[in-house]
Amino acid sequence: MQKYLLWNSEESSILITRNSKTIHTHKGKIEITQPIEYGDTLFTTKEKKYYVLNPTNEDVNIKINRKTNTFIIKDLSIILGYSSLNKNSIVLEIGTGSGAGTIFLSNFVQKVISIDINHHNITNAQKNIQKYGINEDILLILSNHNTLFFKENKFDAVIIDLPEPEIYADFCKTVLKNSGDLIFAVPNIEQVKKCREILSQKKFTYFRTIETWVRKWLIRTNYSRPFHEMQAHSMFLTFCKKIK
Ligand SMILES: C[S@@+](CC[C@H](N)C(=O)[O-])C[C@H]1O[C@@H](n2cnc3c(N)ncnc32)[C@H](O)[C@@H]1O
């Protein structure tokens, strides 16, 4: 679905879709009576300006209806940078959750197949994807590690976001292409060490574990400073690659 960010200031912006007609903002109501385009300026009933912009990946990520913990934009950005993912990649995501990772990845790779054990989460993720994602590049599957089957060497990358990623170690060894990326996300370092140890035994290599901190700044004429809120520790991301 086409998405628009109505942006007034750092404190006031709204993400809308083409279907929206009346928008309630902190600064009055906006009635949309004709098609809008990126670059337009809209006025509220209190005569405040909102610019019509193409939303960033972060704007979309923030809006997702969350029923689980999710990847946030700093984690997803790092996933792209530290892997070999590109527009030709076929990616398996294990742990769809709310679909935050699925939606982001579908903007950058050829296809995301995403699986989850919980049908409530799949249903919620599907709604988020319909609203914010690229539907035709995404396939959601209700499954777990005992029931899942894909042919050998199918995926360029597998991304796992669930508490015990090692339960998928053998499966990943089978379905990843040689030199394919295995990326797993866990919140504590003991889980990192345990899973790295198991994957090493299965001859995965080129391990890197990364924690991401991002600090945004508020820029003002005389009082520029970092924002009060900071996206600090969310998870450890570990990257490795399959060898023969
Ligand atoms: C933290 S959430 C994933 C969030 C997701 N990365 C996002 O950005 O929205 C973890 C998900 O893993 C699913 N899960 C837990 N164990 C699983 C398993 N063995 N196989 C597949 N999915 C599983 C849970 O149902 C939950 O939806």
The ligand as a MOL file (V3000), in Angstrom:
LIG
                    3D

  0  0  0     0  0            999 V3000
M  V30 BEGIN CTAB
M  V30 COUNTS 27 29 0 0 0
M  V30 BEGIN ATOM
M  V30 1 C 11.1680 -11.9380 19.1500 0
M  V30 2 S 9.9470 -12.5720 18.1000 0 CHG=1
M  V30 3 C 10.5900 -12.1990 16.4990 0
M  V30 4 C 10.4130 -10.7680 16.1380 0
M  V30 5 C 10.7170 -10.4260 14.7140 0
M  V30 6 N 12.1430 -10.5570 14.4570 0
M  V30 7 C 10.2660 -9.0120 14.3660 0
M  V30 8 O 11.1260 -8.1890 14.0180 0
M  V30 9 O 9.0630 -8.7250 14.4160 0 CHG=-1
M  V30 10 C 10.2130 -14.3090 18.2220 0
M  V30 11 C 9.2060 -15.1210 17.4530 0
M  V30 12 O 9.7200 -16.4500 17.3510 0
M  V30 13 C 8.6270 -17.3470 17.3880 0
M  V30 14 N 9.1720 -18.6660 17.7740 0
M  V30 15 C 9.5250 -19.1070 19.0020 0
M  V30 16 N 10.0220 -20.3590 18.9230 0
M  V30 17 C 9.9690 -20.7250 17.6240 0
M  V30 18 C 10.3350 -21.8950 16.8920 0
M  V30 19 N 10.8530 -22.9610 17.5100 0
M  V30 20 N 10.1620 -21.9130 15.5530 0
M  V30 21 C 9.6260 -20.8330 14.9060 0
M  V30 22 N 9.2580 -19.7020 15.5390 0
M  V30 23 C 9.4200 -19.6400 16.8750 0
M  V30 24 C 7.6810 -16.7310 18.4030 0
M  V30 25 O 6.3540 -17.2050 18.2060 0
M  V30 26 C 7.8360 -15.2280 18.1050 0
M  V30 27 O 6.8390 -14.7790 17.2220 0
M  V30 END ATOM
M  V30 BEGIN BOND
M  V30 1 1 1 2
M  V30 2 1 2 3
M  V30 3 1 2 10
M  V30 4 1 3 4
M  V30 5 1 4 5
M  V30 6 1 5 6
M  V30 7 1 5 7
M  V30 8 2 7 8
M  V30 9 1 7 9
M  V30 10 1 10 11
M  V30 11 1 11 12
M  V30 12 1 11 26
M  V30 13 1 12 13
M  V30 14 1 13 14
M  V30 15 1 13 24
M  V30 16 1 14 15
M  V30 17 1 14 23
M  V30 18 2 15 16
M  V30 19 1 16 17
M  V30 20 1 17 18
M  V30 21 2 17 23
M  V30 22 1 18 19
M  V30 23 2 18 20
M  V30 24 1 20 21
M  V30 25 2 21 22
M  V30 26 1 22 23
M  V30 27 1 24 25
M  V30 28 1 24 26
M  V30 29 1 26 27
M  V30 END BOND
M  V30 END CTAB
M  END
